[in-house]
């Protein structure tokens, strides 16, 4: 065998060993065999290359002073190590199977996990793998690299440079922040815990040390968030606002101006999202800053930019809260046709919005009963238009003032009719099947229903309009008879899988005791898939019925048993008891071996092998030939336990 053939065989064996390292635990025969084969290929290659040193770029390798760019195997290995922040690997004669195993197991892990654990280089140093030397990529190479594949590395760098307290590296990363963050998606900032946590650490450091760099980086993060394609609610909305809270109104105005005038992908949804994330009292400040900016720069706008502004602000998809910026931007449109459109479609609506804001400002400052009565009449005069336009933002602002001043009994009495109208309006919208953003904001005023219980039943069970908000209001308004009627109607739809799934999904988001009772009722229906969906939903709820879950744990159906165990295992109070129910059952002469083996499978599948180790050790030592299958199953589970532990 010549050098080229030995090199080719080594690369094939390395690829196979890495694949097996990502699939099997270290003691698995397949992984052991592939490690032994790699050792043989390395020993053969060391006859030609001593030591064996391999450098990694994005899509090629460097071996023996040559760039190897063969597609497929070579480029795959190059990218594999490059995106794990490895510049080169050097293997010396005398390398052992143990050293190779340590290296392969660590290298096969996902990049972000490797970074969290300190990198391969540090790990091998701790394990005293002296015959394998790993060199990490230089910081500057990582910082200026191109491509989305570097996201894991950049995520790691946001934290690493702060931990190292290297001022030069921090400044470099901040100066290149906009180019780097552009490679991420808005989902990465919201749903990837590592990205959000490490980025938060980096931005928080800048906020306390370099205001200018912080403001520039935070603006770039905000621009990325505005590309989000959904309307955030609850915890997701809070995560959004974290990125906005430290920017001034002027900086937010700059950000909005740049997005509208420079970003061709900025659309009505983006503007609606911006408006949702900004507190009402800041819109006026941002609008004022925009007006000042636009008066100086309108002449510099391209015709294509003006066309885009017109399409954006005349879009029917624009929410009322976003319209506070209409007059400012549409005033930049100088052509006659645009001005005609503005007069026809903008002025009247904008005047109505401003008029309502004026009413609210007066209401917030007024305490005189005569003038408060006049303000109430003005709101009632506007009521038909408010309902027609579904001006929820006005209602939120009114309720904010109402809550603030309701301690004044005369104020509360004067505006109680308005509060009732707001309550009826919100309930009516929800009953029409149009969910309200942030319903929790309105729940304290929804004290009584303006509809009958039959109206809800007809809407949900006859017209199939079923969602979280309708169910939530139904259970809140009709606590006595509602639960019984709801369950009775559900029985009539006990084989309607899609309908039941919608009900389960709705209940999963409601933090109320009746939700558990309804889910238990649905569980009693015949469809096994629906039973599984019920148990999955219970896992996501803040409270559980332990007695019910333990009764399911005793059922013969292993699929139901798995889901019930998953719920119980999440809770420290019930996890140990659940393991005892599965693995500590009385088993004279092996009469329940089959049940125990199935229960072990449940434990393995749900990742609880470590927690169950004491039980598994006992079962793995059961004597007599009839327990052989049980012993093997327990030892298999212990193997999973050891892999996870290390």
Helices and strands as residue ranges (DSSP letters): H 3-23, H 29-45, E 52-56, E 61-63, E 66-68, H 73-82, E 86-91, H 97-107, H 111-116, H 119-126, E 132-136, H 139-143, G 148-150, H 151-164, H 167-175, H 177-181, H 186-191, H 193-209, H 211-225, H 234-244, H 249-262, H 268-277, H 280-297, G 298-300, H 303-313, G 320-325, H 326-330, H 336-345, H 347-365, H 369-389, H 392-405, H 409-431, G 439-441, G 443-445, H 453-457, I 458-462, H 468-477, H 482-491, H 497-508, H 513-523, H 528-539, H 546-553, H 558-569, H 572-583, G 588-590, H 593-605, H 613-620, G 625-627, H 628-645
